[in-house]
Amino acid sequence: MNPIPADWALSTTHIASEYVSRQFSVLIGVGPKVLPPIELDVVLLMACSKLARMLAEAYRNPVTINFDITRYSEALQTMETGLKSGCEELLLARFPPDRQIILEWPAVVLNKFGIIVLWYLPGAIDAAIQNDMMAATVMMSGLLGTSITRSTAKDNKWCTHESNFQSSDHGLTPGCINLSPAWFLQGHPAPKFHSEILATLRVGGISLCQAMQRPAALIAAALRVMHPSLYWSSLTTQLGLGLWAANNQLQDMGDLLRVWGSVFTVLAIMCNQCSPLHCDALSHAQWFDAMLSVGGYGPARMRMPNIGIEIAYNSGVMAAASGRIVWHGVDNMYPERNTPSTCQ
């Protein structure tokens, strides 16, 4: 039984997620065959089937590294960003990778205790879903353009600093924005502070959310397999936010939550951006950030030096790891790269 109200976009997302999860179980040989759900349109159904195959292929290709995720997490500073000179070098000296691995095929990376550190799914996002995301990105042009900063303190605002972007020849506007129908400032307790619609969704937000529903559903479906407990807690959070918005007569927030197709509370959209090596200071070791890249561009690489991994970060890729633990960055940028990364 679907626990999501039928008029919520999350209802379709959950149906897609359950299908991918069950199809994944079939492909790895631990579940019975399932019929495709009639509620999904052809484009999303085909994308879900491909995603399930990629997840199963990755699961059957484990790569084990000599890494203790628990000890590493305990050694991190409270607000570790990965940008402080010398800090990451000290961590690398204390927890040196046992080897350097370049991944270009679907795989899961396990630490020495069998805990999955990274899911890597090249080609997981098919062309139709990429086109949806590219069209949504064009709709964000004004927001992306005004996000660029030009301060001298590059490290503090690296995600929006002009030095990390290049211009587009095909209509995309470089920039980096967050989207959330119910943004909550971490470290600011209720009741004085409460969830609010981010400014990026206050005008035209419903159309923008609708344009991203299929990409959002696909990311959620991957999370359903990669991190089931995070999927369910995120789903519960979204339903709770909907109830809270209704009880407080916040109609605009309720309307946005109904068309918000992601189980994640925030989407970060990065267009034509490279990123320095960094960690996500406000994340948790137990959470996964899901990152996907769409658009037409040449070969790119994402480096994760503290676990000794480098991945081919080409169009259609999806990768998921703890942003708190895994030091990651994309050194080079190529024309028309749009990277929606999702975070809890």
GINOR-V212282 format. One record per backbone hydrogen bond with DSSP energy under -0.5 kcal/mol. CO is the residue of the C=O (numbers start at 1). NH is the residue of the N-H. Records with the same first field share a line. If there is no record, write none. Layout:
CO->NH ; NH
//
This chain:
1->3
5->8
8->11 ; 12
9->12 ; 13
10->14
11->15
12->16
13->17
14->18
15->19
16->20
17->21
18->22
19->23
20->24
21->25
22->26
23->27
24->28
25->30 ; 31
26->29
37->40
41->45
42->46
43->47
44->48
45->49
46->50
47->51
48->52
49->53
50->54
51->55
52->56
53->57
54->58
55->59
56->60
58->61 ; 108
61->108
63->110
65->67
67->69 ; 112
68->72
69->73
70->74
71->75
72->76
73->76
77->80
81->279
84->87 ; 88
86->90
87->91
88->92
89->93
90->94
91->95
101->103 ; 310
103->312
107->120
108->63 ; 110
109->117 ; 118
110->65
111->114
115->111
117->322
118->109
119->320
120->107
121->124 ; 318
124->126
126->130
127->131
128->132
129->133
130->134
131->135
132->136
133->137
134->138
135->139
136->140
137->140
138->141
140->144
141->145
142->146
144->147 ; 148
145->148
149->162
152->154
153->157
155->158
157->160 ; 161
160->149
161->164
162->165
164->274
172->174
175->271
177->269
179->267
180->198
183->196
184->186
185->188
187->189
189->193
196->183
198->201
199->202 ; 203
201->205
204->208
205->209
206->210
207->211
208->212
209->212
210->213
212->216
213->217
214->218
215->219
216->220
217->221
218->222
219->223
220->224
221->225
222->225 ; 226
223->227
227->231
228->232
229->233
230->234
231->235
232->236
233->237
234->238
235->239
236->240
237->241
238->242
239->243
240->244
241->245
242->246
243->247
244->248
245->250
246->249
249->251
250->254
251->255
252->256
253->257
254->258
255->259
256->259 ; 260
258->9
259->261
266->343
267->179 ; 269
268->270 ; 341
269->177
270->339
271->175
272->166
275->330
278->328
279->281
280->283
284->287
289->321
290->342
291->319
293->316
294->338
295->297
300->313
301->331
302->311
303->329
304->307 ; 309
305->308
308->101
309->304
310->103
311->302 ; 313
312->314
314->317
316->124 ; 125
317->293
318->121
319->291
320->119
321->289 ; 323
322->326
323->280
325->327
326->328
328->278
329->303 ; 331
330->275
334->337
336->338
337->272
338->294 ; 340
339->270 ; 341
340->292
341->268
342->290
343->266
//
